[in-house]
Amino acid sequence: MKITRTGLSWWVPPVGGAIFFTLWVIAEAGRSNLAGNMVVFALFAVAIGCSVVLPHAAVGIVLLVPALQILGVLTALGSTTWPTYLAAAVVAFIVANRPEGIVRYAALPLGALFSAEVAIAMVRPRAAEPYKWSSWIGQPSYPGSQWEDLVTLALAAFGIYVAAWGIGFACAAIRRTWLIGETLRAREVSFAETDFELRLAQDRARISRDVHDALAHSLAVIVSQAQGALALQPDKPHVAGESLNNIAEVGRAALVEVRRLVERIHNDGDVAASHQNVSDIPPLIARMREIGMDASLRVVGDPGVLTPSQELAVYRIVQESVTNALKHGGPTGAVRVVLDWQGPGLAILISSHASSHGETPLVDGSMTRSRGIGIDGMKERAHLAGGWLTAATSPEDDTFLVTAFVPTDEVSATGSVPRLRELTRV
């Protein structure tokens, strides 16, 4: 049987009501006044049957039957049919088992009214039976016994009614607790799936940044070397061989870097873990000088302690900046890198400008028109490292400035703003 959020399937009470009616008709077959009793049986059966879909009507019918019996409209129950009043307990159980609605709470005080009606209907004297209940149970009647029977029956009926209502209410509470638990477990699974998807998205973004940084720098150097070799080939043929050697070395290094990233992906390793750190920046600047750029590095203060991920972020920021300088300024452009350790962290200033000889850049467009996706990647790296980064063209000239800060301890990135403003004036 499928349990619904209302406690029972809608078809269970109608089936129960039909069974109730059938069994009572069979039990009373052959006795007097069967037709009148069948009307009462039918009303109680209807109350049971509609207790799920029409709980208000079910409670109303339960209250109406004993009232009409007291008024003489319906046949009064006798010594063998009075247990049909237990149909009210079934209705009380089903109504209280509902998950919500005012009727489930109103059914309890209305049960007191029903109990009083039942007591009156079972004790009210008639000509044939001066004291009905006493005669049913074979007890002698005496003055005052009618009131005793009335109170006893009312309390007994209400006790049975309250017990049925309480069991239904408890079942609803247990079911609600179970549903809440199921909902919470479903939410936990949903949150776990969402967290997994977010981690995948972060890993994809991190892989994309690493591949971009590794290949963009290497390809920029390769294009620069190739263009230089083509330009100098008529006058200096020997330069072509040197350029091809440089291209081979840079291409080999790029392949090693990409292979390392792919291996870490397949091995479920930390893609962010890399051997590049701040100590690799001087060789990077030296390579830029080898291809003809006016590149310089200045370190101020004593180096502090950065985490491996912070060191990788610093290296990638510098690498991307000098690569952009090469792409937009050409192989004879100028780039200045300043690493300042004097503050609460590492302040970075990178300035670059194109060659004054009018050499063609490696990419179309100027630095002021298109910054590409590299700038956003650098900003995200700085943010993940606990710092910040800005990139803009100087309003006085065509110098492109990249300023960044990576803290070495628990400090606010805003505390380094004055220091970086000093660096921009160096």
FENWO-V727644 format. One record per pair of residues at least 6 apart in sequence whose C-alpha atoms are under 7 Angstrom apart, sorted by sequence separation. I is the first residue (numbers start at 1). J is the second residue. If there is no record, write none. Layout:
I_J / I_J
This chain:
3_9 / 28_34 / 68_74 / 69_75 / 98_104 / 125_131 / 134_140 / 233_239 / 264_270 / 265_271 / 289_295 / 340_346 / 341_347 / 382_388 / 393_399 / 394_400 / 407_413 / 2_9 / 51_58 / 69_76 / 124_131 / 125_132 / 134_141 / 232_239 / 233_240 / 264_271 / 288_295 / 326_333 / 339_346 / 340_347 / 382_389 / 393_400 / 394_401 / 50_58 / 96_104 / 123_131 / 124_132 / 339_347 / 340_348 / 392_400 / 393_401 / 405_413 / 95_104 / 123_132 / 339_348 / 379_388 / 392_401 / 48_58 / 122_132 / 123_133 / 131_141 / 229_239 / 261_271 / 285_295 / 325_335 / 338_348 / 339_349 / 379_389 / 391_401 / 392_402 / 47_58 / 122_133 / 229_240 / 285_296 / 338_349 / 391_402 / 285_297 / 337_349 / 338_350 / 390_402 / 391_403 / 25_38 / 322_335 / 337_350 / 390_403 / 47_61 / 229_243 / 336_350 / 337_351 / 389_403 / 390_404 / 47_62 / 92_107 / 131_146 / 335_350 / 336_351 / 389_404 / 335_351 / 336_352 / 388_404 / 389_405 / 226_243 / 335_352 / 388_405 / 43_61 / 44_62 / 225_243 / 334_352 / 335_353 / 387_405 / 334_353 / 387_406 / 21_41 / 333_353 / 334_354 / 386_406 / 387_407 / 21_42 / 333_354 / 334_355 / 385_406 / 386_407 / 225_247 / 333_355 / 123_146 / 332_355 / 21_45 / 329_353 / 330_354 / 382_406 / 20_45 / 222_247 / 329_354 / 330_355 / 368_393 / 388_413 / 62_88 / 123_149 / 328_354 / 329_355 / 387_413 / 18_45 / 123_150 / 325_352 / 17_45 / 222_250 / 325_353 / 17_46 / 330_359 / 120_150 / 330_360 / 17_48 / 119_150 / 330_361 / 17_49 / 218_250 / 329_361 / 330_362 / 16_49 / 58_91 / 218_251 / 278_311 / 328_361 / 14_48 / 119_153 / 277_311 / 281_315 / 327_361 / 328_362 / 13_48 / 14_49 / 119_154 / 277_312 / 327_362 / 328_363 / 13_49 / 14_50 / 118_154 / 218_254 / 273_309 / 276_312 / 278_314 / 327_363 / 13_50 / 272_309 / 278_315 / 304_341 / 13_51 / 37_75 / 116_154 / 274_312 / 277_315 / 293_331 / 294_332 / 303_341 / 328_366 / 36_75 / 48_87 / 115_154 / 215_254 / 276_315 / 292_331 / 293_332 / 294_333 / 295_334 / 296_335 / 297_336 / 298_337 / 299_338 / 300_339 / 301_340 / 302_341 / 328_367 / 51_91 / 55_95 / 214_254 / 291_331 / 292_332 / 293_333 / 294_334 / 295_335 / 296_336 / 297_337 / 298_338 / 299_339 / 300_340 / 301_341 / 293_334 / 294_335 / 295_336 / 296_337 / 297_338 / 298_339 / 299_340 / 300_341 / 301_342 / 10_52 / 48_90 / 52_94 / 115_157 / 300_342 / 10_53 / 44_87 / 48_91 / 51_94 / 52_95 / 115_158 / 214_257 / 47_91 / 51_95 / 353_398 / 112_158 / 353_399 / 56_103 / 111_158 / 211_258 / 352_399 / 353_400 / 59_107 / 351_399 / 352_400 / 351_400 / 352_401 / 67_117 / 111_161 / 351_401 / 63_114 / 66_117 / 70_121 / 350_401 / 351_402 / 66_118 / 69_121 / 350_402 / 349_402 / 350_403 / 108_162 / 320_374 / 349_403 / 66_121 / 348_403 / 349_404 / 348_404 / 79_136 / 347_404 / 348_405 / 347_405 / 346_405 / 347_406 / 345_405 / 346_406 / 317_378 / 345_406 / 346_407 / 345_407 / 344_407 / 345_408 / 207_271 / 344_408 / 225_291 / 313_381 / 92_161 / 96_165 / 313_382 / 89_160 / 93_164 / 97_168 / 89_161 / 92_164 / 93_165 / 96_168 / 97_169 / 313_385 / 92_165 / 96_169 / 99_172 / 343_416 / 347_420 / 90_164 / 93_167 / 94_168 / 97_171 / 98_172 / 349_423 / 89_164 / 93_168 / 97_172 / 310_385 / 7_97 / 7_98 / 6_98 / 6_99 / 5_99 / 306_408 / 213_316 / 217_320 / 220_323 / 305_408 / 304_408 / 217_323 / 220_326 / 213_320 / 220_327 / 224_331 / 7_172 / 209_377
